[in-house]
Amino acid sequence: MTREKVERKDVFWYIILRLIILTSILVSAVIIQFAGAAVFSIVPIFYLILVSYLVSAIFLLFFSWGKHYGFQAYMQILFDLLLITAFVHISGGITSSTYFLYVLAVMAASLVVSARAAYLTASLSAILFGLLVDGTYFHIIPYFSPEHAVRLSLGSVLFTMFIAWGTFFVIAFLMNYLSGNLKKARAELLRAQKELIIKERLAEAGRVSATLAHEIRNPLAAISGSVQVLKNDLRLDGEQKELMDIVVRESERVSQSIDQFLDFASPVKPVFSEVDLSGLLDETLKMLRGSGELNGAILVTGNYAESGVRLFASANQFKQVFWNLAKNAIKAMPNGGELTIDLMAEKKTVKIAFSDTGAGMTDEDKAHIFEPFYSGFENGRGLGMANVRRIIDDYDGTIEVNSELSKGTEILITLPLKKA
């Protein structure tokens, strides 16, 4: 029971709502009494409400303790059911309409705890109300007041009980349906907010990247060119030549980073055509083998070579997608492993799956994988997956990331089939 996730704020508002309802009942009882329309004494109601206030104060103390909110919620629901049963008994039992208060307990259980708790509360409400009605009808439980002892037929009693029971369970079903939709809407809203934050960061990173790249690119090219001229013109010993090579190599690395920045911030207007995704993948893998990054320690498998999947898209954009996905998979398997690439053409979608047997990702890495400048790899620039995300978003596609530490990662891209 206590393992169900109960929010702290929900427990607090449950206590406050009870106090509001108790106060409303007290005020209503006083008004009815002074109006001369009361069918029961206000004194027992007063004492019952006083006890309820005291118990609510105890619940507030437990709430301030800050532990076991699920247990607290269930205890409050049980107390409320006993309290409502006492109200019903005092106000006339089966002849009273106050049994509608059970409905409030069912609603609270659904909103505060869970759908299961709502059905449990409805069941317990039916049991308590049934015991009270049967007990008074068969004179096992004495009527609270002699004027309540109205002789009713068994059929009338059973009819009232079944109507009440049906109401309890119908309310439980409706509340669970509504609260389920509310929780789904809340989850969708949180997901949308997260997506919006990522997109805002992407936009901001794009603006910064474009400015930074243009400021650095030309001076860097001048430095690299000057060093190469000096390297060719000067007589250098082995160590000096090695230092020159380092300068040139690192300049090229920074230049590649700047190119990534520019692709991210100011992508070239894509040229669309019907492209063979299998051919693009094969070309990308050949480039990685040629550069030595995809060596014999990594086995590439999957149906990509013979799938023949075609898509109306930009070849350059999907080269970027395949390059970044393959590079990440290779980095995740420094000691070798298996990279599986599958292309699947369905009725209305195309699916691209990259699966590796590498190190996997933490929950934090998965949460931030598409954020610019966040990288789970040492010396990573954090722009590869941001670029992939931007491109897939442009095609109204989705990206699903499944990963566990030490068990590898699967990136599944789903794209709608679009024609020229």
VMD Tcl script that draws the C-alpha trace (Angstrom):
set ca {
  {0.00 0.00 0.00}
  {2.61 2.50 1.04}
  {4.69 1.80 -2.06}
  {2.28 3.77 -4.20}
  {3.66 7.15 -5.08}
  {1.75 9.86 -3.24}
  {2.69 13.50 -3.69}
  {3.37 15.60 -0.60}
  {1.26 18.47 -1.86}
  {-1.72 16.17 -2.49}
  {-1.69 14.94 1.12}
  {-1.53 18.55 2.35}
  {-4.48 19.62 0.21}
  {-6.42 16.56 1.32}
  {-6.10 17.71 4.94}
  {-7.09 21.27 4.03}
  {-10.07 20.04 1.99}
  {-11.29 17.95 4.94}
  {-11.13 20.99 7.21}
  {-13.11 23.02 4.67}
  {-15.80 20.34 4.37}
  {-16.02 19.92 8.16}
  {-16.42 23.65 8.59}
  {-19.09 23.72 5.88}
  {-21.02 20.92 7.60}
  {-20.76 22.70 10.95}
  {-21.99 25.99 9.52}
  {-24.83 24.23 7.65}
  {-25.90 22.35 10.78}
  {-25.98 25.56 12.83}
  {-28.00 27.37 10.16}
  {-30.51 24.49 9.92}
  {-30.79 24.31 13.71}
  {-31.50 28.02 14.08}
  {-33.96 27.86 11.18}
  {-35.90 25.26 13.15}
  {-35.67 22.66 10.39}
  {-33.23 20.29 12.08}
  {-34.22 16.64 12.37}
  {-31.35 15.79 14.71}
  {-29.50 17.46 17.56}
  {-26.56 19.66 16.73}
  {-24.64 18.62 19.85}
  {-23.43 15.21 18.58}
  {-22.48 16.82 15.27}
  {-20.54 19.45 17.16}
  {-18.61 16.83 19.15}
  {-17.97 14.75 16.04}
  {-16.60 17.75 14.16}
  {-14.47 18.71 17.16}
  {-12.94 15.23 17.21}
  {-12.37 15.51 13.46}
  {-10.54 18.81 13.89}
  {-8.30 17.24 16.53}
  {-7.53 14.23 14.34}
  {-6.84 16.54 11.38}
  {-4.34 18.41 13.58}
  {-2.66 15.08 14.31}
  {-2.52 14.36 10.57}
  {-0.88 17.77 10.06}
  {1.78 16.81 12.60}
  {2.44 13.56 10.74}
  {2.53 15.53 7.49}
  {5.21 17.87 8.88}
  {7.23 14.76 9.75}
  {7.69 14.35 6.00}
  {7.66 10.56 5.66}
  {5.36 7.75 4.45}
  {2.86 9.92 2.58}
  {1.15 6.86 1.13}
  {0.49 5.43 4.59}
  {-0.71 8.84 5.79}
  {-3.14 9.08 2.88}
  {-4.61 5.64 3.53}
  {-5.01 6.39 7.25}
  {-6.83 9.62 6.45}
  {-9.14 7.84 4.01}
  {-9.96 5.19 6.65}
  {-10.62 7.87 9.26}
  {-12.86 9.76 6.84}
  {-14.92 6.65 6.09}
  {-15.46 6.03 9.80}
  {-16.29 9.72 10.27}
  {-18.81 9.65 7.39}
  {-20.41 6.48 8.78}
  {-20.84 8.24 12.12}
  {-22.40 11.26 10.35}
  {-24.81 9.00 8.48}
  {-25.79 7.22 11.70}
  {-26.35 10.46 13.62}
  {-28.33 12.07 10.81}
  {-30.82 9.22 10.37}
  {-29.10 6.23 8.80}
  {-30.80 4.97 5.67}
  {-33.37 7.77 5.80}
  {-30.58 10.35 5.63}
  {-29.10 11.70 2.41}
  {-25.70 12.33 4.01}
  {-24.34 9.03 2.66}
  {-23.32 11.08 -0.41}
  {-20.28 12.07 1.69}
  {-18.82 8.63 0.92}
  {-18.48 9.89 -2.63}
  {-16.05 12.59 -1.46}
  {-13.82 9.96 0.13}
  {-13.82 7.93 -3.11}
  {-12.90 11.03 -5.12}
  {-10.10 11.92 -2.70}
  {-8.67 8.39 -2.90}
  {-8.58 8.55 -6.69}
  {-6.97 11.99 -6.85}
  {-4.51 11.63 -3.95}
  {-3.48 7.96 -4.05}
  {-4.35 5.78 -7.03}
  {-7.07 4.06 -9.06}
  {-6.76 0.97 -6.89}
  {-7.24 3.07 -3.76}
  {-10.44 4.53 -5.24}
  {-11.94 1.05 -5.77}
  {-10.79 -0.04 -2.30}
  {-12.43 3.05 -0.81}
  {-15.66 2.41 -2.76}
  {-15.67 -1.20 -1.51}
  {-15.07 -0.19 2.10}
  {-17.74 2.53 1.81}
  {-20.21 -0.08 0.58}
  {-19.30 -2.42 3.45}
  {-19.58 0.24 6.15}
  {-22.83 1.67 4.79}
  {-24.25 -1.83 4.33}
  {-23.33 -2.86 7.89}
  {-24.90 0.33 9.26}
  {-28.13 -0.08 7.29}
  {-28.47 -3.81 7.98}
  {-27.55 -3.33 11.63}
  {-30.19 -0.67 12.22}
  {-32.84 -2.46 10.13}
  {-32.45 -5.71 12.05}
  {-32.07 -3.81 15.39}
  {-28.49 -4.99 15.90}
  {-27.35 -1.35 15.96}
  {-29.71 0.98 17.85}
  {-31.04 4.06 16.07}
  {-29.22 7.18 17.21}
  {-32.51 8.94 17.85}
  {-35.99 7.42 18.37}
  {-37.48 9.50 15.56}
  {-35.15 7.75 13.11}
  {-36.85 4.42 13.77}
  {-39.03 4.58 10.67}
  {-40.23 1.16 9.57}
  {-39.23 0.55 5.96}
  {-39.82 -2.47 3.78}
  {-36.91 -4.78 3.08}
  {-37.22 -4.01 -0.63}
  {-36.93 -0.27 0.01}
  {-33.85 -0.81 2.18}
  {-32.18 -3.05 -0.39}
  {-33.01 -0.63 -3.19}
  {-31.40 2.29 -1.30}
  {-28.33 0.20 -0.51}
  {-27.83 -0.96 -4.08}
  {-28.27 2.58 -5.40}
  {-25.64 3.80 -2.93}
  {-23.24 0.98 -3.79}
  {-23.65 1.58 -7.49}
  {-23.02 5.28 -6.98}
  {-19.79 4.58 -5.07}
  {-18.34 2.37 -7.80}
  {-19.52 4.53 -10.68}
  {-17.88 7.55 -9.06}
  {-14.69 5.50 -8.54}
  {-14.67 4.52 -12.22}
  {-15.35 8.06 -13.46}
  {-12.78 9.61 -11.14}
  {-10.13 7.09 -12.19}
  {-10.89 7.80 -15.82}
  {-10.69 11.57 -15.32}
  {-7.64 11.47 -13.04}
  {-5.91 9.10 -15.49}
  {-6.50 11.56 -18.31}
  {-5.32 14.38 -16.06}
  {-2.10 12.54 -15.23}
  {-1.50 11.80 -18.93}
  {-2.09 15.44 -19.78}
  {0.31 16.50 -17.03}
  {2.97 14.08 -18.30}
  {2.50 15.37 -21.85}
  {2.80 18.94 -20.60}
  {6.04 18.17 -18.75}
  {7.38 16.43 -21.86}
  {6.41 19.41 -24.00}
  {8.07 21.79 -21.57}
  {11.25 19.73 -21.71}
  {11.10 19.70 -25.51}
  {10.64 23.47 -25.51}
  {13.65 23.97 -23.23}
  {15.79 21.82 -25.52}
  {14.62 23.73 -28.61}
  {15.33 27.07 -26.90}
  {18.81 25.89 -26.02}
  {19.31 24.68 -29.57}
  {18.27 28.07 -30.91}
  {20.51 29.94 -28.48}
  {23.43 27.62 -29.17}
  {22.91 28.19 -32.87}
  {23.12 31.95 -32.52}
  {26.24 31.75 -30.35}
  {27.85 29.16 -32.60}
  {27.34 31.17 -35.76}
  {28.88 34.30 -34.27}
  {31.77 32.41 -32.69}
  {32.54 30.38 -35.78}
  {32.75 33.38 -38.08}
  {35.00 35.19 -35.61}
  {37.43 32.27 -35.31}
  {37.43 30.62 -38.70}
  {39.48 33.10 -40.74}
  {42.23 33.72 -38.12}
  {42.49 29.98 -37.58}
  {42.91 29.33 -41.30}
  {45.63 32.00 -41.41}
  {47.46 30.42 -38.46}
  {47.26 26.93 -39.95}
  {48.44 28.13 -43.37}
  {51.34 30.11 -41.89}
  {52.51 27.12 -39.84}
  {52.45 24.86 -42.89}
  {54.50 27.38 -44.88}
  {57.04 27.66 -42.06}
  {57.15 23.90 -41.76}
  {58.07 23.55 -45.42}
  {60.53 26.48 -45.56}
  {62.45 26.00 -42.33}
  {64.93 23.33 -41.51}
  {63.45 21.72 -38.44}
  {64.70 18.89 -36.26}
  {62.44 15.99 -35.33}
  {60.93 17.51 -32.22}
  {60.25 20.89 -33.88}
  {58.61 19.19 -36.84}
  {56.45 17.16 -34.47}
  {55.34 20.35 -32.71}
  {54.44 21.89 -36.08}
  {52.42 18.78 -36.93}
  {50.57 19.09 -33.64}
  {49.68 22.72 -34.40}
  {48.39 21.80 -37.87}
  {46.50 18.76 -36.62}
  {44.84 20.60 -33.74}
  {43.97 23.48 -36.06}
  {42.22 21.02 -38.34}
  {40.37 19.57 -35.36}
  {39.17 23.02 -34.30}
  {38.21 23.73 -37.90}
  {36.08 20.59 -37.93}
  {34.39 21.76 -34.72}
  {33.66 25.10 -36.35}
  {32.17 23.31 -39.36}
  {29.90 21.42 -36.98}
  {28.94 24.70 -35.34}
  {28.04 26.18 -38.70}
  {26.06 23.11 -39.74}
  {24.19 23.35 -36.47}
  {23.64 27.10 -36.43}
  {23.21 27.92 -40.11}
  {22.47 24.72 -41.97}
  {22.71 24.85 -45.72}
  {19.35 24.80 -47.46}
  {18.77 21.10 -48.19}
  {18.29 19.77 -51.71}
  {15.61 17.09 -51.73}
  {15.44 14.03 -53.93}
  {14.63 10.36 -53.62}
  {17.69 8.92 -51.89}
  {18.77 5.36 -51.27}
  {19.38 5.18 -47.52}
  {21.25 1.89 -47.89}
  {23.70 3.51 -50.30}
  {24.22 6.50 -48.00}
  {24.89 4.19 -45.07}
  {27.35 2.13 -47.04}
  {29.16 5.29 -48.16}
  {29.32 6.56 -44.57}
  {30.74 3.29 -43.27}
  {33.38 3.27 -46.05}
  {34.47 6.76 -44.99}
  {34.77 5.62 -41.37}
  {36.80 2.58 -42.41}
  {39.02 4.76 -44.58}
  {39.75 7.08 -41.67}
  {40.62 4.11 -39.44}
  {37.84 4.83 -36.94}
  {35.83 1.76 -37.92}
  {38.46 -0.94 -37.55}
  {38.34 -4.72 -37.43}
  {37.50 -4.74 -33.72}
  {33.94 -3.61 -34.49}
  {31.64 -5.92 -36.41}
  {28.92 -4.20 -38.44}
  {25.78 -6.26 -38.96}
  {22.13 -5.67 -39.91}
  {19.96 -5.55 -42.98}
  {21.04 -2.08 -44.13}
  {22.99 -3.31 -47.15}
  {20.14 -5.21 -48.79}
  {17.13 -3.32 -47.42}
  {16.79 -0.98 -50.42}
  {14.86 1.59 -48.36}
  {14.33 4.86 -50.20}
  {13.14 8.18 -48.83}
  {12.43 11.60 -50.31}
  {15.00 13.59 -48.38}
  {18.29 15.46 -48.45}
  {21.26 13.14 -48.96}
  {23.63 15.52 -47.16}
  {21.39 15.70 -44.11}
  {21.14 11.94 -43.76}
  {24.87 11.57 -44.26}
  {25.22 13.78 -41.17}
  {22.69 11.66 -39.28}
  {24.42 8.37 -40.16}
  {27.88 9.79 -39.52}
  {27.00 11.05 -36.03}
  {25.12 7.91 -35.02}
  {27.92 5.63 -36.23}
  {30.62 7.78 -34.59}
  {28.80 7.68 -31.24}
  {28.42 3.91 -31.46}
  {32.13 3.52 -32.24}
  {33.12 5.76 -29.32}
  {30.92 3.67 -27.02}
  {32.90 0.52 -28.00}
  {36.59 1.45 -27.54}
  {37.49 -2.22 -27.06}
  {35.42 -3.46 -29.95}
  {31.92 -4.84 -30.20}
  {28.99 -5.18 -32.59}
  {27.16 -2.38 -34.38}
  {23.80 -3.45 -35.82}
  {22.14 -1.16 -38.37}
  {18.67 -1.94 -39.65}
  {16.47 -0.08 -42.12}
  {12.76 -0.91 -42.16}
  {10.16 0.41 -44.60}
  {6.62 0.11 -43.29}
  {3.31 1.23 -44.73}
  {3.53 4.86 -43.68}
  {6.91 5.13 -41.97}
  {10.60 4.39 -42.34}
  {12.54 3.19 -39.31}
  {16.30 3.46 -38.80}
  {17.85 1.53 -35.91}
  {21.45 1.80 -34.68}
  {22.30 -0.68 -31.89}
  {25.68 -1.13 -30.25}
  {27.07 -3.39 -27.54}
  {29.03 -0.59 -25.91}
  {29.16 1.07 -22.52}
  {25.56 2.29 -22.51}
  {24.33 5.51 -20.94}
  {23.29 6.75 -17.52}
  {19.85 8.24 -16.95}
  {21.46 11.68 -16.91}
  {23.11 11.07 -20.28}
  {19.79 9.94 -21.76}
  {18.02 13.00 -20.37}
  {20.56 15.40 -21.92}
  {21.64 13.51 -25.03}
  {20.07 16.01 -27.46}
  {21.18 19.14 -25.65}
  {23.92 21.08 -27.45}
  {27.39 21.05 -25.88}
  {26.51 18.12 -23.63}
  {28.57 15.02 -24.33}
  {28.91 11.72 -22.54}
  {32.30 11.12 -24.17}
  {35.67 12.50 -23.22}
  {36.66 15.31 -25.63}
  {33.15 15.21 -27.11}
  {31.77 18.46 -28.49}
  {28.14 17.69 -27.77}
  {26.83 18.78 -31.16}
  {26.48 15.49 -33.03}
  {23.21 14.33 -31.49}
  {21.90 17.90 -31.37}
  {22.36 18.03 -35.15}
  {20.67 14.64 -35.53}
  {17.73 15.84 -33.46}
  {17.38 19.04 -35.48}
  {17.36 17.14 -38.78}
  {14.88 14.50 -37.63}
  {12.60 17.23 -36.24}
  {12.67 18.89 -39.67}
  {11.25 15.66 -41.12}
  {8.55 15.42 -38.40}
  {10.25 12.27 -37.15}
  {10.84 10.89 -33.66}
  {13.94 9.51 -31.92}
  {13.74 6.86 -29.22}
  {16.77 6.16 -27.03}
  {17.01 2.81 -25.22}
  {20.17 2.30 -23.22}
  {21.48 0.61 -20.09}
  {24.93 0.84 -18.56}
  {27.21 -1.96 -19.74}
  {24.42 -3.31 -22.01}
  {24.69 -1.03 -25.02}
  {22.48 1.55 -26.68}
  {19.77 1.51 -29.34}
  {18.76 4.63 -31.26}
  {15.48 4.16 -33.12}
  {14.43 6.84 -35.62}
  {10.92 6.82 -37.08}
  {10.21 8.99 -40.12}
  {6.94 9.52 -41.97}
  {7.02 8.53 -45.64}
  {6.82 11.69 -47.70}
  {6.69 12.06 -51.44}
  {8.00 14.79 -53.67}
}
mol new
graphics top color blue
foreach p $ca { graphics top sphere $p radius 0.5 }
foreach p [lrange $ca 0 end-1] q [lrange $ca 1 end] { graphics top cylinder $p $q radius 0.2 }
display resetview
